[in-house]
Amino acid sequence: MDLLNDLKTIEKNAEKELAKVEDLDQLEDLRIKYLGKKGAIQSVFSKMGKIEAEQRPIVGKNANILKNKIQNWINEHQQKLAAEAAEKRLKKEKIDVSLPGSNLKIGKSHPLSLVTKEIEDIFIGLGFNIAEGPEVESEYYNFEALNIPAHHPARDLQDTLYIDDHYLLRTHTSPVQVRTMEAEEPPVRIIAPGRVYRSDELDASHSPIFHQTEGLVIDKNISFSDLKGTIELIVEALFGQDRKIRFRPSYFPFTEPSAEVDVSCIVCGGDGCSLCSQTGWLEIMGAGMVHPNVLEKSGYDSEIYSGFAFGVGLDRLALLKYGIDDIRVLYENDKRFLEQF
């Protein structure tokens, strides 16, 4: 048994295999193969009991020398591979600041979101709070508490989407007014933006789902002039100082007196065009003084408190503000349309 020749063979094989190692994983495999507990060097030590006693010190010395030699080779190769890996990583992560930047694709705000945020900012600046309420509403809050009698046509199936005999998808955001008055003591200043539902056919000017912002002010000595001044401020903030405003007498069960609010056409300036049906005016909201019956049902003394309310169609405001002629494009999620905003 010539263990010295075995050591020379191990050295040659280790050196040859080490030259082919390309990464740290391969280097670890090689270390285990030659220096591990069951490796080539250890196999030489395990065979020393079978050789003559005078040869054991010589074989042991040479085995230890080779073991240290292979370990040094591995250490040097490990440092070399680690340095190469670090250099590759740095090159990969390096940023060339002289290269042109990449065009980042960013999202666009939907025109309804833009109008809603603009409305909210206006009223927050006036000291109003933003209130919310459920979209699935009871008949009481959607109709009865708002002074809408049982025989009123708005409660028919042809106008309202009922879930069962007592619950429905709210037809306006006015129920939030009632819920707020039940929960808070005057003074009250809120707007209630939200989604509402009507049993309408989808066409260029109607949708079964649309958006409203309801406004409500309750306090002592609130008059119609307060309502008029607030609406004038809203119109000026949304459409500019050039817009004219007019109030037309109207009827709503939950306000008395009631009015429809028009602004001069944003396209023709009041001269008459197809958008305003040649009238020169565009309707933007309904408004009025809160009906005493609504105040009383909500627990307010109508002899002490008064207030005004208004409802603005956000979809209609978006159409007017951005010159859109078809409400359906607001809900089609066409990127070509949305990227314009």
Residue frames as qw, qx, qy, qz and C-alpha x, y, z in Angstrom:
[[0.000, 0.891, 0.455, 0.000, 0.00, 0.00, 0.00],
 [0.468, 0.083, 0.029, 0.879, 1.75, 3.17, -1.19],
 [0.072, -0.840, -0.485, 0.231, -0.06, 6.04, 0.54],
 [0.244, -0.560, 0.185, 0.770, 2.57, 8.58, -0.56],
 [0.115, 0.088, 0.695, 0.704, 1.65, 7.93, -4.20],
 [0.057, -0.678, -0.730, -0.065, -2.02, 8.24, -3.23],
 [0.186, -0.765, -0.215, 0.577, -1.27, 11.68, -1.78],
 [0.175, -0.301, 0.455, 0.819, 0.46, 12.74, -5.01],
 [0.030, 0.370, 0.800, 0.472, -2.55, 11.56, -7.01],
 [0.137, -0.776, -0.572, 0.227, -4.92, 13.44, -4.67],
 [0.209, -0.614, 0.048, 0.760, -2.83, 16.61, -5.08],
 [0.111, -0.057, 0.628, 0.768, -2.87, 16.41, -8.89],
 [0.058, -0.539, -0.797, -0.268, -6.61, 15.72, -9.02],
 [0.188, -0.765, -0.435, 0.437, -7.40, 18.51, -6.56],
 [0.171, -0.484, 0.228, 0.828, -5.33, 21.03, -8.49],
 [0.056, 0.129, 0.748, 0.649, -6.90, 19.95, -11.78],
 [0.124, -0.646, -0.747, -0.097, -10.46, 20.13, -10.46],
 [0.218, -0.681, -0.280, 0.640, -9.84, 23.43, -8.68],
 [0.142, -0.219, 0.399, 0.879, -8.94, 25.04, -12.00],
 [0.110, -0.340, -0.751, -0.555, -12.43, 24.18, -13.29],
 [0.152, -0.598, -0.669, 0.415, -14.34, 25.63, -10.33],
 [0.126, 0.453, 0.333, 0.817, -16.49, 28.60, -11.45],
 [0.392, -0.650, -0.096, -0.644, -18.58, 29.49, -8.40],
 [0.232, -0.483, 0.634, -0.557, -18.64, 29.22, -4.63],
 [0.885, -0.088, 0.203, -0.409, -21.02, 26.26, -4.61],
 [0.883, 0.355, -0.297, 0.083, -18.67, 24.17, -6.71],
 [0.233, 0.593, -0.594, 0.491, -15.78, 25.24, -4.47],
 [0.572, -0.381, 0.486, -0.540, -17.63, 24.01, -1.39],
 [0.974, 0.111, 0.001, -0.199, -18.30, 20.68, -3.07],
 [0.677, 0.503, -0.452, 0.290, -14.59, 20.35, -3.83],
 [0.131, -0.572, 0.586, -0.559, -13.65, 21.17, -0.24],
 [0.812, -0.209, 0.342, -0.425, -15.96, 18.47, 1.08],
 [0.926, 0.324, -0.189, -0.051, -14.58, 15.98, -1.49],
 [0.635, 0.444, -0.465, 0.429, -10.96, 16.43, -0.41],
 [0.106, 0.360, -0.560, 0.739, -11.04, 17.88, 3.13],
 [0.678, -0.376, -0.061, -0.629, -14.34, 16.64, 4.54],
 [0.608, -0.405, 0.609, -0.307, -14.75, 13.95, 7.22],
 [0.852, 0.157, 0.499, 0.016, -15.20, 11.38, 4.48],
 [0.420, 0.856, -0.211, -0.215, -12.90, 13.15, 2.03],
 [0.828, 0.437, -0.306, 0.172, -9.80, 11.97, 0.19],
 [0.150, 0.616, -0.582, 0.509, -7.28, 13.23, 2.78],
 [0.621, -0.378, 0.458, -0.511, -9.17, 11.65, 5.65],
 [0.976, 0.135, -0.060, -0.157, -9.24, 8.33, 3.77],
 [0.574, 0.524, -0.523, 0.350, -5.41, 8.38, 3.75],
 [0.217, -0.504, 0.585, -0.597, -5.34, 8.91, 7.54],
 [0.845, -0.154, 0.234, -0.455, -7.77, 6.05, 8.02],
 [0.934, 0.282, -0.216, 0.023, -5.45, 3.67, 6.14],
 [0.143, 0.748, -0.566, 0.317, -2.30, 4.52, 8.14],
 [0.688, -0.408, 0.520, -0.298, -2.95, 1.70, 10.59],
 [0.955, 0.224, 0.192, -0.036, -2.28, -0.79, 7.81],
 [0.590, 0.692, -0.318, 0.268, 1.20, 0.42, 6.93],
 [0.744, -0.053, -0.425, 0.513, 4.52, -0.14, 8.69],
 [0.413, -0.803, -0.296, 0.312, 5.17, 1.90, 11.83],
 [0.453, -0.373, 0.173, 0.791, 8.26, 3.71, 10.50],
 [0.181, 0.324, 0.544, 0.752, 6.27, 4.97, 7.46],
 [0.144, -0.764, -0.629, 0.028, 3.41, 6.43, 9.48],
 [0.243, -0.714, -0.107, 0.648, 5.16, 9.67, 10.54],
 [0.202, -0.169, 0.511, 0.818, 6.26, 10.33, 6.94],
 [0.022, -0.465, -0.761, -0.452, 2.79, 9.68, 5.51],
 [0.221, -0.770, -0.537, 0.265, 1.13, 11.68, 8.29],
 [0.252, -0.550, 0.078, 0.793, 3.45, 14.64, 7.73],
 [0.093, 0.000, 0.613, 0.784, 2.88, 14.64, 3.98],
 [0.089, -0.594, -0.774, -0.200, -0.88, 14.22, 4.42],
 [0.213, -0.778, -0.362, 0.468, -1.03, 17.26, 6.75],
 [0.205, -0.377, 0.313, 0.847, 1.11, 19.30, 4.36],
 [0.015, 0.243, 0.739, 0.628, -1.22, 18.42, 1.47],
 [0.150, -0.701, -0.690, 0.098, -4.29, 19.13, 3.60],
 [0.191, -0.716, -0.129, 0.659, -3.02, 22.63, 4.41],
 [0.178, -0.184, 0.535, 0.805, -1.98, 23.16, 0.81],
 [0.022, -0.456, -0.781, -0.426, -5.42, 22.28, -0.55],
 [0.189, -0.771, -0.521, 0.314, -7.04, 24.45, 2.14],
 [0.201, -0.551, 0.126, 0.800, -4.88, 27.42, 1.08],
 [0.094, 0.103, 0.693, 0.707, -5.79, 26.82, -2.57],
 [0.110, -0.641, -0.748, -0.133, -9.47, 26.83, -1.62],
 [0.224, -0.740, -0.305, 0.557, -9.13, 30.01, 0.48],
 [0.166, -0.357, 0.353, 0.848, -7.35, 31.85, -2.34],
 [0.008, -0.255, -0.773, -0.581, -9.88, 30.65, -4.90],
 [0.145, -0.698, -0.684, 0.155, -12.74, 31.59, -2.59],
 [0.160, -0.657, -0.079, 0.732, -11.44, 35.17, -2.29],
 [0.090, -0.147, 0.582, 0.795, -11.03, 35.35, -6.06],
 [0.073, -0.445, -0.823, -0.346, -14.58, 34.09, -6.74],
 [0.170, -0.734, -0.528, 0.391, -16.07, 36.40, -4.10],
 [0.136, -0.518, 0.146, 0.832, -14.31, 39.39, -5.65],
 [0.010, 0.060, 0.715, 0.696, -15.51, 38.43, -9.13],
 [0.119, -0.593, -0.793, -0.068, -19.08, 38.00, -7.87],
 [0.162, -0.715, -0.312, 0.605, -18.99, 41.38, -6.15],
 [0.103, -0.328, 0.390, 0.855, -17.67, 43.02, -9.30],
 [0.043, -0.296, -0.810, -0.505, -20.44, 41.45, -11.41],
 [0.158, -0.697, -0.672, 0.196, -23.06, 42.58, -8.92],
 [0.160, -0.623, -0.068, 0.763, -21.73, 46.13, -8.89],
 [0.049, -0.101, 0.588, 0.801, -21.72, 46.27, -12.67],
 [0.106, -0.465, -0.832, -0.282, -25.28, 44.99, -12.75],
 [0.226, -0.764, -0.532, 0.288, -26.48, 47.46, -10.11],
 [0.316, -0.261, 0.096, 0.907, -24.52, 50.40, -11.46],
 [0.287, 0.827, 0.459, -0.149, -26.64, 53.32, -12.61],
 [0.438, 0.132, 0.287, 0.842, -25.42, 55.37, -15.50],
 [0.032, 0.697, 0.408, -0.589, -26.73, 58.83, -14.68],
 [0.024, 0.403, -0.394, -0.826, -25.90, 60.02, -18.17],
 [0.052, 0.250, 0.894, 0.368, -28.49, 57.70, -19.76],
 [0.357, -0.269, -0.197, -0.873, -31.92, 59.17, -20.58],
 [0.363, -0.046, 0.711, -0.600, -34.58, 58.45, -17.97],
 [0.005, 0.273, 0.935, 0.227, -37.36, 55.95, -18.48],
 [0.376, -0.267, -0.190, -0.867, -40.87, 57.21, -19.15],
 [0.080, 0.108, 0.877, -0.462, -42.99, 56.27, -16.15],
 [0.320, -0.394, -0.630, -0.587, -46.60, 55.41, -16.83],
 [0.057, 0.066, 0.624, -0.776, -48.70, 57.02, -14.13],
 [0.055, 0.548, 0.835, -0.002, -52.39, 56.66, -13.49],
 [0.064, -0.298, -0.195, -0.932, -54.93, 59.37, -14.30],
 [0.210, 0.242, 0.646, -0.693, -57.74, 60.63, -12.11],
 [0.130, 0.512, 0.803, 0.276, -61.22, 59.90, -13.41],
 [0.039, -0.414, -0.163, -0.895, -63.21, 63.05, -14.29],
 [0.599, -0.627, -0.398, -0.298, -65.80, 62.08, -11.65],
 [0.720, -0.382, -0.302, 0.495, -63.03, 61.85, -9.05],
 [0.342, 0.164, 0.007, 0.925, -61.68, 65.25, -10.13],
 [0.281, -0.548, -0.271, -0.740, -65.08, 66.92, -9.84],
 [0.712, -0.569, -0.409, -0.032, -65.85, 65.23, -6.51],
 [0.647, -0.234, -0.241, 0.684, -62.53, 66.30, -5.01],
 [0.145, 0.313, 0.098, 0.934, -63.00, 69.85, -6.28],
 [0.483, -0.615, -0.348, -0.517, -66.47, 70.02, -4.69],
 [0.761, -0.480, -0.364, 0.242, -65.14, 68.60, -1.42],
 [0.521, -0.009, -0.141, 0.842, -62.26, 71.08, -1.33],
 [0.094, -0.497, -0.196, -0.840, -64.63, 74.00, -1.89],
 [0.616, -0.617, -0.293, -0.391, -66.92, 73.01, 0.95],
 [0.762, -0.312, -0.331, 0.460, -64.18, 72.00, 3.37],
 [0.337, 0.193, -0.063, 0.919, -62.86, 75.52, 2.87],
 [0.333, -0.506, -0.184, -0.774, -66.29, 76.83, 3.88],
 [0.276, -0.313, 0.666, -0.619, -66.29, 74.83, 7.12],
 [0.863, -0.007, -0.126, -0.488, -68.46, 71.93, 5.94],
 [0.469, -0.333, 0.816, -0.051, -67.93, 68.31, 6.98],
 [0.487, 0.215, -0.700, -0.476, -68.16, 65.34, 4.62],
 [0.640, -0.104, 0.587, -0.485, -70.82, 62.80, 5.61],
 [0.290, 0.174, -0.865, -0.370, -71.48, 59.30, 4.32],
 [0.690, -0.015, 0.425, -0.586, -74.37, 56.86, 4.43],
 [0.532, -0.002, 0.840, 0.108, -75.35, 53.39, 3.21],
 [0.232, 0.183, -0.576, -0.763, -76.21, 52.80, -0.44],
 [0.362, -0.350, -0.841, -0.199, -78.73, 50.13, 0.57],
 [0.137, -0.140, 0.317, -0.928, -81.33, 52.25, 2.33],
 [0.108, 0.417, 0.860, -0.273, -84.69, 51.76, 4.05],
 [0.052, 0.666, 0.565, 0.484, -87.91, 53.25, 2.72],
 [0.343, -0.841, -0.334, 0.254, -88.12, 55.40, 5.83],
 [0.394, -0.582, 0.167, 0.691, -84.84, 57.26, 5.26],
 [0.295, 0.076, 0.599, 0.740, -85.13, 57.39, 1.48],
 [0.117, -0.505, -0.581, -0.628, -88.77, 58.58, 1.41],
 [0.418, -0.729, -0.541, -0.045, -90.80, 58.99, 4.61],
 [0.502, -0.574, -0.182, 0.621, -88.29, 61.00, 6.61],
 [0.234, -0.106, 0.308, 0.916, -87.91, 63.31, 3.59],
 [0.368, 0.442, 0.312, -0.756, -91.64, 64.08, 3.45],
 [0.318, 0.192, -0.698, -0.612, -92.22, 61.93, 0.37],
 [0.701, -0.034, 0.372, -0.608, -95.70, 60.39, 0.78],
 [0.588, -0.036, 0.808, 0.024, -96.61, 56.78, 0.04],
 [0.633, 0.622, 0.457, -0.062, -98.46, 57.67, -3.17],
 [0.058, 0.826, -0.322, -0.459, -95.59, 59.74, -4.62],
 [0.861, 0.490, -0.098, -0.094, -94.52, 58.47, -8.11],
 [0.178, 0.723, -0.651, 0.151, -90.83, 58.46, -7.08],
 [0.503, -0.319, 0.746, -0.297, -91.64, 55.39, -4.96],
 [0.889, 0.314, 0.056, -0.328, -92.92, 53.38, -7.92],
 [0.837, -0.133, 0.455, 0.275, -91.03, 50.41, -9.30],
 [0.640, 0.674, 0.204, 0.307, -90.52, 52.25, -12.57],
 [0.112, 0.906, -0.227, 0.338, -88.25, 54.75, -10.77],
 [0.406, -0.674, 0.549, -0.280, -86.80, 52.89, -7.78],
 [0.626, 0.257, -0.736, 0.002, -84.71, 49.72, -7.56],
 [0.706, -0.501, 0.235, -0.442, -86.17, 47.75, -4.62],
 [0.153, 0.358, -0.912, 0.129, -84.33, 44.91, -2.87],
 [0.158, -0.354, -0.917, 0.095, -87.43, 43.79, -0.93],
 [0.158, -0.782, -0.552, -0.244, -90.57, 45.37, 0.53],
 [0.415, -0.873, -0.152, 0.206, -88.61, 47.58, 2.93],
 [0.456, -0.595, 0.337, 0.569, -85.15, 48.15, 1.45],
 [0.629, 0.751, 0.185, 0.077, -83.90, 49.68, -1.80],
 [0.615, 0.059, 0.086, 0.781, -80.88, 51.15, -3.52],
 [0.077, -0.682, -0.283, 0.670, -80.97, 54.80, -2.51],
 [0.460, 0.705, 0.443, 0.308, -82.31, 57.12, -5.19],
 [0.146, 0.866, -0.111, 0.464, -80.49, 60.19, -3.83],
 [0.516, 0.115, -0.582, 0.618, -78.01, 61.08, -1.09],
 [0.337, -0.568, 0.015, -0.751, -80.66, 62.99, 0.88],
 [0.833, -0.430, -0.343, -0.063, -81.04, 60.12, 3.42],
 [0.625, 0.055, -0.369, 0.685, -77.60, 61.11, 4.70],
 [0.117, -0.489, 0.076, -0.861, -79.15, 64.46, 5.71],
 [0.733, -0.490, -0.176, -0.437, -81.72, 62.73, 7.90],
 [0.878, -0.170, -0.344, 0.286, -79.20, 60.36, 9.46],
 [0.412, 0.268, -0.278, 0.825, -76.90, 63.30, 10.22],
 [0.320, -0.509, 0.029, -0.799, -79.68, 65.35, 11.81],
 [0.848, -0.408, -0.270, -0.202, -80.70, 62.38, 13.96],
 [0.839, -0.101, -0.289, 0.449, -77.13, 61.95, 15.18],
 [0.415, 0.071, -0.152, 0.894, -76.05, 65.59, 15.65],
 [0.069, -0.799, -0.436, 0.408, -77.33, 68.71, 17.30],
 [0.394, 0.842, 0.147, 0.337, -77.40, 71.97, 15.30],
 [0.476, 0.680, -0.205, -0.518, -75.56, 73.70, 13.79],
 [0.796, 0.076, 0.568, 0.196, -75.06, 71.25, 10.92],
 [0.360, 0.777, -0.315, -0.409, -72.99, 71.89, 7.81],
 [0.631, -0.167, 0.734, 0.189, -72.36, 68.85, 5.66],
 [0.580, 0.445, -0.424, -0.534, -72.05, 67.64, 2.11],
 [0.737, -0.098, 0.655, -0.135, -72.74, 63.99, 1.26],
 [0.423, 0.514, -0.577, -0.472, -71.16, 62.85, -1.99],
 [0.508, -0.120, 0.845, -0.120, -72.01, 59.34, -3.11],
 [0.124, 0.021, -0.835, -0.535, -73.37, 56.88, -5.62],
 [0.527, 0.228, 0.451, -0.683, -77.13, 56.64, -6.23],
 [0.160, 0.081, 0.926, 0.331, -79.42, 54.46, -8.31],
 [0.529, 0.351, 0.163, -0.755, -82.52, 54.98, -10.45],
 [0.636, 0.249, 0.727, 0.075, -84.48, 52.65, -12.72],
 [0.333, 0.778, -0.149, -0.511, -83.36, 54.45, -15.89],
 [0.882, 0.387, 0.183, 0.195, -82.41, 53.16, -19.32],
 [0.523, -0.474, 0.283, 0.650, -78.77, 53.77, -20.22],
 [0.538, 0.736, 0.289, 0.293, -78.37, 56.40, -22.92],
 [0.482, 0.474, -0.100, 0.730, -76.28, 59.49, -23.65],
 [0.134, -0.553, 0.193, -0.799, -77.82, 61.49, -20.77],
 [0.758, -0.431, 0.140, -0.468, -79.13, 58.85, -18.33],
 [0.430, 0.289, -0.838, 0.171, -77.61, 56.02, -16.32],
 [0.740, -0.488, -0.419, -0.197, -79.07, 53.66, -13.70],
 [0.701, -0.464, -0.195, 0.504, -76.01, 54.43, -11.58],
 [0.297, 0.739, -0.006, 0.605, -74.82, 57.99, -11.10],
 [0.519, -0.177, -0.450, 0.705, -73.36, 60.30, -8.46],
 [0.162, -0.867, -0.268, -0.389, -74.69, 63.17, -6.37],
 [0.346, 0.039, -0.500, 0.793, -73.46, 65.56, -3.75],
 [0.334, -0.771, -0.507, -0.193, -76.06, 66.58, -1.21],
 [0.250, 0.281, -0.346, 0.860, -75.52, 69.74, 0.81],
 [0.461, -0.697, -0.536, -0.119, -77.21, 70.66, 4.09],
 [0.184, 0.261, -0.384, 0.867, -77.01, 73.61, 6.46],
 [0.479, -0.671, -0.541, -0.163, -79.12, 73.78, 9.64],
 [0.344, -0.063, -0.411, 0.842, -78.89, 76.58, 12.18],
 [0.020, 0.737, 0.500, -0.454, -80.86, 79.46, 13.61],
 [0.185, 0.825, 0.022, -0.534, -81.94, 82.23, 11.22],
 [0.355, -0.113, 0.718, 0.588, -80.89, 80.48, 7.99],
 [0.468, 0.628, 0.215, -0.583, -82.61, 82.10, 5.01],
 [0.789, 0.513, 0.314, 0.123, -82.95, 81.64, 1.25],
 [0.244, 0.933, -0.259, 0.047, -80.38, 84.37, 0.75],
 [0.472, -0.586, 0.657, 0.055, -77.82, 82.12, 2.51],
 [0.785, 0.208, 0.574, 0.103, -78.68, 79.36, 0.03],
 [0.548, 0.827, 0.107, 0.064, -78.39, 81.74, -2.92],
 [0.037, -0.898, 0.438, 0.008, -75.01, 83.07, -1.80],
 [0.634, -0.353, 0.683, 0.084, -73.63, 79.57, -1.25],
 [0.765, 0.414, 0.479, 0.122, -74.71, 78.38, -4.70],
 [0.367, 0.925, -0.090, 0.026, -73.29, 81.47, -6.36],
 [0.282, -0.753, 0.591, 0.063, -69.97, 80.76, -4.68],
 [0.746, -0.041, 0.657, 0.101, -70.04, 77.11, -5.86],
 [0.675, 0.671, 0.294, 0.087, -70.78, 78.06, -9.46],
 [0.158, 0.945, -0.287, 0.005, -68.06, 80.70, -9.52],
 [0.463, -0.581, 0.666, 0.070, -65.51, 78.25, -8.07],
 [0.730, 0.120, 0.664, 0.106, -66.44, 75.53, -10.58],
 [0.573, 0.598, 0.478, 0.293, -67.12, 77.47, -13.77],
 [0.395, 0.099, 0.079, 0.910, -65.55, 80.90, -13.28],
 [0.039, 0.450, 0.349, -0.821, -66.95, 84.39, -12.81],
 [0.193, 0.133, -0.468, -0.852, -68.37, 84.63, -16.33],
 [0.192, -0.312, -0.912, -0.184, -71.22, 82.20, -15.63],
 [0.398, -0.270, 0.043, -0.876, -74.65, 83.67, -15.00],
 [0.055, -0.146, -0.948, 0.278, -77.03, 81.98, -12.57],
 [0.471, -0.240, -0.161, -0.833, -80.80, 81.84, -12.39],
 [0.179, 0.063, 0.886, -0.422, -83.24, 80.30, -9.93],
 [0.445, -0.163, -0.535, -0.700, -86.51, 78.84, -11.20],
 [0.604, -0.223, 0.441, -0.625, -89.39, 77.99, -8.86],
 [0.514, 0.123, -0.824, -0.204, -89.84, 74.24, -8.52],
 [0.766, -0.414, 0.115, -0.478, -91.22, 71.61, -6.18],
 [0.475, 0.213, -0.830, 0.200, -89.51, 69.00, -4.01],
 [0.668, -0.556, -0.455, -0.195, -91.31, 67.27, -1.12],
 [0.724, -0.374, -0.324, 0.481, -88.41, 67.84, 1.26],
 [0.300, -0.130, -0.056, 0.943, -87.87, 71.59, 0.66],
 [0.033, 0.806, 0.550, 0.218, -90.17, 74.61, 0.73],
 [0.656, 0.665, -0.029, -0.356, -89.70, 76.88, -1.12],
 [0.779, -0.078, 0.512, 0.352, -87.82, 74.93, -3.79],
 [0.322, 0.834, -0.210, -0.396, -85.88, 75.97, -6.86],
 [0.883, 0.244, 0.209, 0.343, -84.03, 74.62, -9.86],
 [0.240, -0.802, 0.255, 0.484, -80.65, 76.27, -10.45],
 [0.773, 0.550, 0.204, 0.242, -79.37, 76.95, -13.98],
 [0.371, -0.603, 0.266, 0.654, -76.09, 78.39, -15.25],
 [0.491, 0.741, -0.186, -0.418, -75.45, 80.06, -18.57],
 [0.965, 0.245, 0.066, 0.068, -74.28, 77.55, -21.16],
 [0.537, -0.618, 0.389, 0.423, -70.55, 76.92, -21.04],
 [0.597, 0.196, 0.582, 0.517, -70.45, 76.35, -24.81],
 [0.235, 0.657, 0.437, 0.567, -72.47, 79.23, -26.26],
 [0.213, -0.014, -0.311, 0.926, -72.32, 81.58, -23.28],
 [0.228, 0.471, 0.554, -0.648, -76.11, 81.96, -23.32],
 [0.276, 0.346, -0.387, -0.809, -76.68, 82.51, -27.05],
 [0.850, 0.190, 0.249, -0.423, -78.22, 79.08, -27.59],
 [0.245, 0.471, -0.812, -0.244, -76.76, 75.83, -28.93],
 [0.739, -0.057, -0.607, -0.288, -77.49, 72.11, -29.15],
 [0.383, 0.029, -0.776, 0.500, -76.04, 71.42, -25.69],
 [0.105, 0.184, 0.525, -0.824, -78.49, 73.79, -23.98],
 [0.234, 0.539, 0.804, 0.097, -81.34, 73.02, -26.42],
 [0.187, 0.532, 0.309, 0.766, -81.14, 76.61, -27.72],
 [0.396, -0.830, -0.391, -0.039, -82.19, 78.01, -24.32],
 [0.218, 0.739, -0.319, 0.552, -78.81, 79.39, -23.29],
 [0.480, -0.572, 0.461, -0.480, -79.14, 77.71, -19.87],
 [0.603, 0.119, -0.788, 0.038, -78.02, 74.44, -18.30],
 [0.720, -0.590, -0.018, -0.366, -79.66, 72.97, -15.21],
 [0.393, 0.454, -0.718, 0.353, -77.12, 71.93, -12.56],
 [0.183, -0.054, -0.846, 0.497, -79.01, 71.34, -9.31],
 [0.425, -0.656, -0.477, -0.401, -82.16, 71.42, -7.25],
 [0.285, 0.080, -0.536, 0.790, -82.28, 73.33, -3.99],
 [0.394, -0.646, -0.352, -0.551, -84.53, 74.85, -1.37],
 [0.273, -0.490, 0.512, -0.650, -85.24, 75.53, 2.29],
 [0.177, -0.006, -0.974, 0.140, -85.56, 72.35, 4.38],
 [0.501, -0.456, -0.476, -0.561, -89.23, 71.51, 4.86],
 [0.393, -0.494, 0.453, -0.630, -90.43, 71.89, 8.47],
 [0.949, -0.118, 0.005, -0.293, -91.77, 68.33, 8.39],
 [0.802, 0.324, -0.404, 0.298, -88.25, 67.02, 7.65],
 [0.069, 0.535, -0.511, 0.669, -86.85, 69.02, 10.56],
 [0.666, -0.363, 0.282, -0.588, -89.52, 67.74, 12.95],
 [0.978, 0.044, -0.171, -0.111, -89.09, 64.08, 11.90],
 [0.678, 0.353, -0.445, 0.466, -85.38, 64.40, 12.64],
 [0.594, -0.530, -0.459, 0.394, -86.01, 65.85, 16.09],
 [0.280, 0.035, -0.041, 0.959, -85.34, 69.53, 15.36],
 [0.095, 0.698, 0.524, -0.478, -87.73, 72.27, 16.46],
 [0.403, 0.480, 0.471, 0.622, -88.79, 73.98, 13.22],
 [0.134, -0.955, -0.251, -0.089, -89.79, 77.10, 15.20],
 [0.476, -0.780, 0.239, 0.327, -86.16, 77.54, 16.27],
 [0.431, -0.356, 0.636, 0.532, -84.10, 76.08, 13.46],
 [0.683, 0.667, 0.085, -0.285, -84.18, 76.46, 9.72],
 [0.502, -0.395, 0.628, 0.445, -81.90, 75.34, 6.94],
 [0.612, 0.605, -0.225, -0.457, -81.30, 74.84, 3.26],
 [0.713, -0.124, 0.666, 0.180, -80.38, 71.83, 1.14],
 [0.509, 0.659, -0.313, -0.457, -79.27, 71.26, -2.41],
 [0.839, -0.034, 0.529, 0.125, -78.43, 68.30, -4.62],
 [0.240, 0.741, -0.454, -0.432, -75.79, 68.44, -7.35],
 [0.964, 0.224, 0.147, -0.005, -75.40, 65.74, -10.00],
 [0.429, -0.642, 0.487, 0.408, -71.66, 65.06, -10.14],
 [0.604, 0.207, 0.656, 0.402, -71.92, 63.24, -13.45],
 [0.311, 0.863, 0.362, 0.166, -73.65, 66.25, -15.00],
 [0.213, -0.928, 0.193, 0.237, -71.06, 68.60, -13.56],
 [0.571, -0.320, 0.605, 0.453, -68.30, 66.46, -15.08],
 [0.524, 0.519, 0.584, 0.340, -70.03, 66.52, -18.47],
 [0.124, 0.974, 0.183, 0.057, -70.42, 70.29, -18.35],
 [0.385, -0.828, 0.291, 0.285, -66.99, 71.07, -16.94],
 [0.443, -0.361, 0.685, 0.452, -65.06, 68.92, -19.42],
 [0.448, 0.461, -0.323, -0.695, -67.33, 69.26, -22.46],
 [0.127, -0.037, 0.986, 0.104, -68.36, 65.58, -22.52],
 [0.510, 0.060, -0.214, -0.831, -71.52, 64.85, -24.52],
 [0.790, -0.085, -0.534, -0.288, -72.23, 61.25, -23.45],
 [0.568, -0.610, 0.399, -0.383, -72.53, 60.04, -19.84],
 [0.999, 0.002, -0.004, -0.040, -71.73, 56.47, -20.87],
 [0.628, 0.551, -0.393, 0.384, -68.06, 57.23, -21.44],
 [0.289, -0.677, 0.457, -0.499, -67.72, 57.89, -17.70],
 [0.786, -0.277, 0.468, -0.295, -68.35, 54.20, -17.02],
 [0.905, 0.403, -0.114, -0.073, -66.70, 52.40, -19.95],
 [0.664, -0.586, 0.373, 0.277, -63.12, 52.61, -18.60],
 [0.748, 0.593, 0.095, 0.284, -61.73, 53.40, -22.05],
 [0.641, -0.399, 0.030, 0.655, -58.05, 54.29, -21.54],
 [0.344, 0.363, 0.325, 0.803, -58.10, 56.65, -24.53],
 [0.246, -0.803, -0.319, -0.439, -60.79, 58.67, -22.76],
 [0.668, -0.704, -0.163, 0.177, -59.31, 58.51, -19.24],
 [0.690, -0.093, 0.065, 0.715, -55.82, 59.53, -20.39],
 [0.175, 0.668, 0.239, 0.682, -57.18, 62.95, -21.34],
 [0.443, -0.836, -0.116, -0.303, -57.57, 63.91, -17.68]]
